Amino acid sequence: MPLFEYRCSACSTLTTILIRNVSKNKTPPTCESCGSVSLTKVMSKVGRLRSAQDVIEEKGTPREGQAYEDPRQIGAWVEKRFEDYGMPIPDDTRNMIDAARDGVFPDEISDI
């Protein structure tokens, strides 16, 4: 499913729009910020999906007092602690680790 980016002529905001079916989409795109339909299509940046290992190699493990920059770091850290102590990972913890690997902070952490 393609993502299209548009620059608003009214407020200059960049808006990203997911269009499920280009041939069936007849609705003009609107600015997320001001609601204007005066948008100009712009060239999107190329993105690359990073694996959990890419994140660990790039960001490492935060030192004491530092915050995690990516939720996938948390999952790797928790798995390592369980492994160090020779303990099995409980199902609810495994679910949180898997969510972190998908780039989603658990609710308990995102509310902090």
Buried (B, 14 or more C-beta within 10 A) or exposed (E): EEEBBBBBEEBEBBBEBEBEEEEEEEEEBBBBEEEBEBBEEEEEEEEEEBEBEEBBEEBEEEEEEEEBEBBBBBBBBBBEEBEEEEEEBEEEBBEBBEBBBEEBBBEEEEEE
